[in-house]
Amino acid sequence: MNPRRLLTAAGVVAAAALLVGQVRALLADPTVWPPDDFVEYWAAARLTLDGGNPYDPAQLLPLQVGAGRDTDEAVMMWNPPWALAAVLPLGLLPAREAQLLWLAANLLAVGWCGDRLWLRYGGDPARRWVGWAAAFAFIPTLFALQSGQIGPLLLLGAVLFLEAERRGWPALAGAATVLLAIKPHLAYLVWAAILCDAVTRRRVRTLLGGATAGVLATAVALAFDPRVLHQYADAMGNRPPDQWVSPTLGTVLRLLFGEERFGLQFVPVVVGVAWFAWHWRRAGRTWDWADQLPLLLLVSFVTAPYGAWPFDLVVLLPAVVRLLAGGAPRVVLAGLLAVNVACLVMNVAQTGSFPFLWVAPALLALYVVGVRRPCVRISVGSRGVSDEVAHPAAHAPASDEPARTGALA
C-alpha cells in the first residue's frame, strides 16, 4: 500500500472514530443539537403506528415536547398521507435515535445525488468529489440537514427519476416521483410534463408508475390509520396554514392586497402553468428529461403557491450542479457563489425566512444565462469513458421505451 492510500485509510479511521464519539455524545446529552422540524415527522410517524391522528396538534404536541422540542404549539406535518410511508420507520425508534438515523439517511441521499448529478451533466469522472462538495456546500442543503427537514428526499426523488429515465426504466422513473409528491406544490410542473409526455408520445408507463407508487404509499399509511385521508382533509379544510408568511410571490400579493385573501397565493401557479404550455409547445417534440428537469423544478419553485422555505431550496440542486459541471460562464459561477454567501450571511443575521424570496428567482436567472448548450452525459462503451452530447432531437423516441445511453462511470 503506497503512502497516499495509507494516509487515506488513516483519515477514514480517524473520521469514523470521531463520528462514533459524536454520536455517543449526542445520545448522552439531549441539549446538544436539540430536535427542530424533525419532530414533526417522528411524532406523526409515532401517532400513525399507535393508531392516533398524525394531523392533530393536540396529539402531536406532547410527543414533540417529550422529544426535546421547545415549543408551545405543535409543529405540524402538512405533507399528504402518502408521505407518511417515508417516515413511518422513524416512529419505531426513540426520538434521539430516530433523529440520528434521519440525519444519516439524508446525508447519504444528498451525497449520492451530488455524485449522480455531477456525472449526469458532464462532470469529469476523475473529479466526482466536486459533485459531493457542491451538494454539501450549497447552504440550503445545510439548512435542511440542520433542521431535519424532508427536502433531501424530494431531491432524491428527482435524481432517481433521472437515473431511471437514463436506464430506460420508465415505470420506475414514475415511481420515483412519489418522493417529489411529498411536497407536490414545489414540483407541480414535473407532473404536468409527465402527463403531456404520456399523452403526446404514448409514454404511459411513467404515468402509471407514479400512480401505482402513490397508491401503494397511501395504502401503507391506511394500513396503520384507516382514517388518515379524512384526518388530512379535515386538517387542511378546518385548520389550514393560512397564517404562513412563506417566501413566495403569492405571499407578496397577499401582503399587498389583503392577507385574508388566501386565494392570491395561487396566482403565480397560473403564471407557471401558462409558461409551461408555451414551453411545451416549443420544446415538446424534442423533449429530453435531463435537459428539462432542472428548469421545471426552478419554475415550479418560483411560482409555488406556498412553502418554498429556505430549506426547501435543496430541491434546486440539479440546476446548481449542472451549471458547475457543464462549463457555465465565469460570471454565472460567480453569481452562484454570491447567492450561496448571501444565504449564509442572511442565516447568520437571522433575517427570517421571507427575505429569502429572491433566492429562487436569482437561481432561475443564473440558470437561463448559464445553460447555453445541451447537457453532456458520461457513457461507457467498449472504448472506455467518453463524452456524449445529448442533442434533444436524438432522444425523442416515438414509443414508451426511451433511448438507452449506457451506464454511468
N, C-alpha and C positions, 0 to 999 in steps of 0.2 A: 504494500500500500504506500503510495507516494505521500510526501508531506502535505500536499493540498487536501487529499482525502482524509488524512489523519486529523487535520485541523477542522475539516467539515464535520467529521464524526464527533470530535470533541465538542464542537459547538452545539451539535444536536443533543448530545448527552447533557450538556450544561443547561440548555434551554428546557429540556424535559424535566430536569431536577428543579429548575426554577418554577416551572409550571406546576409541578406537584406541590411544591411548597406554598405557592399562591393559592391553589385550590384548598389545601388544608387550612390556610388562614381564613379564606372566605367562608368555609363551612363552620369554623370555630367562632367567628365573630360576625354577627348579623349586622353590625353597624358599618362594616366595610362593604362598599358598593351595595347599598340598600336597593331593593327592587323598585323599579319605576313602572313603565307601562306594561312590563312583562306580566304583572299580577292580573291584568285583565284576562289574559289568555289562560293562565294557570287556574284562576278562580272559576272561570267559565267552564273549563275542562273538568274541574273537580265537581262542580254542580251537575254537569251533564251526566257524569259517571254515577253520581249518587241519586239521580232522579230529580234534581232540582231544576230551577229555571235559570239558564245562563244569561238571560236578558233582564233579570230582576235586580235592581240596585240594592234592595233591602236584603237579598240573599248574598249578593256579592261582597258588600262592604265588610261584614265580619271576617270573611275569609281573607280579604285583602289587607285589613289591619293586622290580623294574626300573622300574615306572611311578612310583615315589616314595612308595609307602605304607610307613610304618614299622611293620612287623608281623612277628611270629614265626609267626603262624597265618594261613592263607588266610581271606579274607572270602568266605564262600560266597554264591552266588546261589541261594536256595532257591525262587525263583519257578518255576512249572511250565514245561515246554518251549515252550508257545505264547508265553510272554513273550519268548523269545529273538528272535522276529521283530521286536520293537520295538527291540531293542538291537543287532542284527547290524550296522547301518551304522557303529556306533562302532568295531567291530573292523577296519574298513578304514583307520583313521587311527592315527597315533601317539597315545600316551596323552594328551599335553598338549593337542593339537589336539582330540581327541575330548572331553576334559573341558570345553573351552570351548564346543564345539558342543552338548554336553549341557546346559550351563547356559543357553545362548541358547534352545534348544528349550523348556526348562522355564519360562523367563521368559515366553516368548510364550504358552505354554499357560496359565499362571496368570493373566496379564493378560487374555487373551481370555475365560477362564472368569469372571473377576470382572465383566467388561463384560456378558456374556450373562446372568449370574445377576441382576445389578442390574436390567436391563430386564425380565427374565422375571418378577421378583417385584414389579413395580410401581414401581421407582425412576424418578425424574424423568429423562427422556432428556437434558435440558439439564445434568444433573449426573452423567452416567455415569462421570466420573472418580472418583466416590466408590466405584464398584464396583472399579475398578482399585486404588485406595488401600486399600480394605478387604482385597482379596486379598493385597497385599504387606505390609500392616501386621499381618496375622494371624501371630503369632510362629511357630506350627508351619510356616507356609509358608517362613519363613526357615531353620528347621531343615532342611527338605527340600532347599532350594536350596544351603545351605552344605555339606551332606554329600554332595550329588549323588545323593540317593535318588530312587526312581522314583514316589513318591507323586503328583507333578503329573500323571502320565499317567493314574492312576486317576481323579483329579479331572476330567481332560479327558474320559474315557470317560463319566462321569456327566452332564456338561454336554452333550456331543454326543448322548447318549441323549435328554435333554430337548428339545434343538433338533430332532432328527429326529421325535420324537413330535409336537411342535407343528406341524411342517410336513406331517404326515400321511405320513411315510415309515417305517412300522413295521419293515420288513426292515433298513433302515439303523440304526434305533434299536437293534434287537437286535445288529447287528454292532458297534455302539459299545461294547457291554458286554464285548467281548473285552479292552478295556483295564482294566475293573474286574476281570476274571478274572486279571490279573497277580498280584493278591493276593486270591484269591477268598474267603478267610475273613473279610475285612473288609467284605464286601458280600453275604454269602450270602443275606440275606433279599430282596435285589433279584431274584435268580433264582427264589426261591420265589414272589414276586409275579408275575413274568413267566409262570411255569408256571401259576399259578392263573388269571391273566388269559386265557391261551390256552385253558384247559380250560373255564372258565365262560362266557367271552364270545366264543369262537371266534376269538380274535386270535392265530392261529398264526404269522403272518408274523414277528412279533418273535422268537418262539422259534426259528424256522427261520433267521432272520438271524443270531442269536447262535451257533447251532450251526455254521452254514456258516463264519462268520468264525473260530471256534475251530479248525475242521478245517483251514482254509487256513493259519492262522498256525502250526499244528503241522506242516503239510506243508512250510512254508518251513524250519523247523528240521530236519526229517527229510531234506530235500534236501541239506543240508550234513553232517549227522551222523545216519545211518540208525539208530544205536543209542541215540539220545538218550532215548527213552522208557524203555528198560531202564536206562540210566545214572541217570536221575532216580529211578526206582523203587528201584534199589539204594542210592542215597544216602539216601533217606527211610527205607528199611527197615533199613539197617545202620548209618547214621550220622545218625540224626535229631537235630534241635537240641533235645533234651530238657533240656539244661543251661541254657536261656534262663530268665532271671527277667524275663519281659516284664510290663508294667503291665496285667495283665488279672485279672479276677475268678477265672479258673481258676488262675492262679498263686497267688493268695491261698489257695485251697482246698488246693493242694499244700503250701504253707508251713505250713498248719495241720494237715494230716492225713498228710503224708509226701511228700517231694519225689520219691520213686521212683514215685509213683502218677501217671503222666503222663495217664492217662485222665481225671483230675479236671479237666484243662484244658477238657474238652468239656462239662462240666455246664452252664455258662452258655448254651451253644448250645441245649440242651434247653429252657431257660427262654425263650430268644429265639424258638424255633420255636413254643412254646406261646403266647407273646404274639402272634405273627403269626397263628396260627389264630384267636384271639379277635378280633384287629383286622380280619382279612379278612372274618370273618362279619359284623362291624359295618359295615365301610366298603366291602366288595367291590362292592356293587351300584352305588355312586356313585363308583367309583374314578377318581381323576384323578392322573396321574403327577406333575404339577408340585406338587400338594399333598403327595403321599405320599413322594416320593423322599428328601427331606432326613430325614424321620423314619425311613425304612427304613435309611438309612446310619447314623444315630445309634444305633439299637437294635442293628444288626449290629456296630458298632464296640464298643459297651459290652459285648456278650456274645460277642465274638470269642474263639476258643479260645486263640490265641497271637498274637504280634506286637503290633499296636496300639501301636507305638512313638510317641514324641513327634512324630517327623517324619511319621508316617502320619496324624496328626490333620488334615493338609491336606485330606483327602478329606471332611471335615465342613464345608468352606467353604460349600456350598449352604445349610446351615442358618443359618450366621452371616450371610451376605449377605441371606437372606430376612428375618431379624429386623431388619437395618439398613434394608432397602428397604421393608418392609411396615408401618412405623409401630408397632413394638413399644413397650410402656410404657417410660418412662424408667428405671424400676428394673431392667428386663431389660437395657437398653442399658448401664447402669452395671455390671451383672453381667458382661456381655461384656467390658467394659473391664478389670474386676478380674481376670477369668480370663486375659486377654492379658498384663497386667502381671505377674501371678503366674508365668506361664510364662517371662517374661523374667528375673525375679528368680531363679527356680529354675535356669535355664540359667547365669546369671552365677555363682551359688553352686555350680555343678557338683554338683547333687544326685544325678545319675544318672537313669536312665530310670524306674525303678519308682515313685518318688514322683509321677510324672505320672498315676498310676492314677485320680485324682479328676477329671481334666480332662474326659474324655468324658462321665461321668455329670453333671457340672455343666452342660455344654453341653446335654445332653438335658433337664435340668430347666428351664433357661432357655428352651429352645425350646417345651416344652409350655406354659409360662406365657405366653410371648410371642406365640404364634400363636393368636389368638382369632377370626380371620376368614379366609375364603377368600382365596387369593392374587390379586393384581391383575396382569393382564397388559397389556402395551402392544401395541395393534394399530393398523394403518394402514388407513384406508379413504378413501373419496372426500372425506370431510370433514376429513381430516388425522388427527393423532395423538389418540387418545382412550383413556381407561381402560376396561378390560373386566373386570368381576368374574367370576372363574372359579368359579361355583357348580358343584360336582361333578355334581349331577343333570343339569345341562345338557350335560355332556360324557361321557355314558355310552353310546356307540354300541353297537348290537347286533351289528355286523359287525366285520370285520377292519380297516375303514378308520376311524381316529379323526377327530374333527371338526377342521377347519382353522380357525385363528384369525387368519390373515393374517400378514404379515411384521413383524418387529420394526423399531422405528425405527432 
